[in-house]
Amino acid sequence: MTDDSSPARRLRHELADTLRAQRQIVSPAVDKAFRTVPREMFVPVGTSLEIVYSVDSPVITKTDEHGAHISSVSATYIQARMIEMAAIAPGMTVLEIGSGGYNAALLAEVVGSSGHVVSVDIDREITERARDLLGRAGYGGRVTVVQADAEHPISGFEQFDRILVTVGAWDVFPAWLDQLTATGILVVPLRMNGVTRTIAFQRHGDHLASIDVELAGFVPMRGEGAHAERTFLLPDRHGKQLKLQFDSGAPEPISELDGVLATEPVSVWSGVTIANGVSFADLHLWLAAFLPGFCRVGAAPDTDLASQLGKSWFPFGVVRDGSFAYLAVRPALNGGGVEFGATAYGSHGRAAATALTEQVEAWDRHGRSCEPAFQFWPTGSQPALSPGHSAVLTKHHGAVSISWPQAG
């Protein structure tokens, strides 16, 4: 085991105390795991203990040749939440998809000596590192590390009581359902038209239904199951570029946007306000579900848009009829909040901005006061939508429905 130095031990207990106070940890077994496993052993040498034991700081462990993050030790709050969402108990067999070592060690503590953890990753370098670190930390006999593409069944194992996917997934693969017990729980960060929610699914007849949801982002899945977004670079009048990313269904022909940022912008305001410090993350999900032409937008710091928007930048927009609009805000509530709107460019910019603000208004009427529910319908099943406002997003191996319940 590690030499458990006093500063690391103190920060470990402080982290567990914080996660308990924030209700990310609720069970004694998870609390004990966070107080026991030495997180500092699983991060790159030289990482400060303050970062290691912070609540919301992931630690990157591998990047690709372009600097993109391809492996990390996730933020502690989401690791705690995912284990709690899965309702893991002693004696269970748990599959972790996406290796790093630390999370597998936490899982091993929770399932105890009578359970077992299998951790799988497509990257041999990552699995070798995880295997080595788990062995050094004393978990080598309690975690089986497998190098494989987790889109396919994990050879040598039949079914798992719980499956935790710790990489961003675009789909739910048949192998996951085949290897999940009839009463099992799948926890997966699922990307839906560019917006991700970490969802705990349980079987419900011929489909999966959400039982818990958390907001978090993850490095994307690699391998055969990876789903690449379509990315378009949109130059401004100085040759600087905006990045438009479409999860699926990019409008054609995209060439109609050429030169659009050189046109005079127009803004349309919704009348919908929100106080400072109040989350509106589900507005993004509503737009992803109901706004045709929805896209994520990236603006480099030296672009006109970034300089104009400053702290008001929210990276979502819409493309339609050769025009582009993005979600914008302006001060409201006597300085205590903002009003949502849209700013657009192009000959049909006002129509694009209006389409966006109409969905903001719809969210305000129908989705703002209630939590959405999620269901996954494997190929061969027919989505049965709940009363209220629902959208269905097609995947390769089925469909995801997102439903806001009807008020009343």
DAZI-V813156 format. One record per pair of residues at least 6 apart in sequence whose C-alpha atoms are under 8 Angstrom apart, sorted by the first residue. I is the first residue (numbers start at 1). J is the second residue. Records with the same first field share a line. If there is no record, write none. Layout:
# DAZI-V813156
I->J  J
This chain:
# DAZI-V813156
1->136  137  138
2->38  41  136  137
4->38
8->38  40  49
9->35
11->49  50  53
12->34  35  36  38  53
13->34  35
15->34  53  54  55
16->25  31  34  35
18->55
19->25  55  77  80
20->26  31
24->77  78  80  81  84
25->31  80  81  84
26->84
27->84
29->109  110
30->80  83  84  106  110
32->109
33->106  107  109  110
34->106
37->102  105  106
38->137
39->52  53  102
40->47  49  52
41->133  137
42->73  100  101  102  130  133
43->52  59  61  73
44->61
51->57  59
52->59
53->76
54->75  76
55->75  76  77
56->75  76  77
57->74  75  76
58->72  73  74  75  76
59->72  73  74  75
60->69  71  72  73
61->71  72  73
62->69  70  71  72
63->69  70  71
64->70
69->219
70->219  220
71->100  126  219
72->100  219
73->100  102  103
74->218
78->214  216
79->103
81->214
82->164  187  200
83->107
85->187  200  212
86->162  164  185  186  187  200
88->110  111  162
89->110  111
90->110  111  112  113  114  115
91->111  112  113  114  115  116
92->111  114  115  116  160  161  162
93->111  115  116  117  118  160  161  162
94->107  116  117  118  160  161  162  163  164
95->117  118  119  120  160  162  163  164
96->104  117  118  119  120  163  164  165  166
97->119  120  121  150  163  164  165  166  167
98->119  120  121  122  165  166  167
99->119  120  121  126  127  130  145  166
100->126  127  129  130
101->130  131  133  134
102->134
104->117  118  119  143
105->134  139  143
107->117
108->115  116  117  139  142  143
111->117
113->142
116->142  143  144
117->142  143  144
118->143  144  145  146
119->143  144  145  146
120->127  145  146  147  148  149  150
121->127  146  147  148  149  150
122->147  148  149  150  222  223
123->147  148
124->147
127->145  146  147
130->145
131->140  145
134->140  143
135->141
148->154
149->223  224
151->173  175  176  223  224  225
152->173  175  176
153->175  176  179
158->179
159->178  179  180  181
160->179  180  181  184
161->180  181  183  184  185
162->180  181  184  185  186
163->176  180  184  185  186  187
164->186  187  188
165->186  187  188  189
166->188  189  218
167->188  189  218  219  220  221
168->188  189  190  191  196  217  218  219  220  221
169->188  189  190  191  220  221  226
170->190  191  192  225  226  227  395
171->190  191  225  395  396  397
172->376  397  398
173->397
174->378  397
180->186
182->203
183->202  203
184->202  203
185->200  201  202  203
186->200  201  202
187->198  199  200  201
188->198  199  200
189->196  197  198  199  216  217  218
190->196  197  198  199
191->197
192->247  288  289  393  400
193->246  247  248  288  289  294  295  393
194->246  247  288  295  296
195->284  285  288
196->215  216  217
197->213  214  215  216  217
198->213  214  215  216
199->210  211  212  213  214  374
200->210  211  212  213
201->208  209  210  211  212  375
202->208  209  210  211
203->209
206->377  378  381
207->375  376  377  378  381
208->375  376  377
209->373  374  375  376
210->373  374  375
220->226
228->247
229->245  246  247  248
230->245  246  247  248  250
231->243  244  245  246
232->243  244  245
233->241  242  243  244
234->241  242  243  244  257  258  261
235->241  242  258  259  261
236->242  259  260  261  262  303  304
237->259  261  262
240->300  302  303
241->299  300  303
242->297  298  299  300  303
243->297  298  299
244->295  296  297  298
245->295  296  297
246->294  295  296
247->295
249->293
250->293
251->293  319  320
254->322
256->321  322  323
257->322  323  324  346
260->322  323  324  345  346
261->345  346
262->345
263->345  346
264->345  346
265->343  344  345  346  349
266->343  344  345  349  350
267->341  342  343  344  350  353
268->341  342  343  350  353  354  357
269->339  340  341  342  357
270->339  340  341  357  358  360  361
271->339  340  341  361
272->339  340  360  361  364
273->332  333  337  338  339  340
274->337  338  339
275->333  336  337  338
276->336  337  338
282->367  368
283->360  363  367  368
284->316
286->359  363  367
287->294  356  359  360
288->294  295
289->391  392  393  402
290->359  391
291->318  355  356  359
292->318
293->318  319  320
294->316  317  318  319
295->316  317  318  319
296->315  316  317
297->315  316  317
298->315
299->305  306
300->306
301->307
306->313
312->328  329  330
313->327  328
314->327  328
315->326  327
316->326  327
317->324  325  326  327  356
318->324  325  326  352  356
319->325  352
320->352
321->348  352
322->346  347  348
323->344  345  346  347  348  349  352
324->344  345  346  349  352  353
325->342  343  344  345  349  352  353  356
326->342  343  344  353  356
327->340  341  342  343  356
328->340  341  342  343
329->338  339  340  341  342
330->338  339  340  341
331->337  338  339
332->338  339
340->357  360
341->353  356  357  360
342->353  354  356  357
343->353
344->350  352  353
366->389  404  406  407
367->404
370->404  405
371->404  405
372->402  403  404  405
373->402  403  404
374->400  401  402  403
375->400  401  402
376->398  399  400  401
377->383  398  399  400  401
378->397  398  399
379->397  398  399
380->398
381->398
383->399  401
385->401  403
386->403  405
387->405  406
388->403  404  405  406  407
389->403  404  405  406
390->401  402  403  404
391->401  402  403
392->399  400  401  402
393->399  400  401
394->400
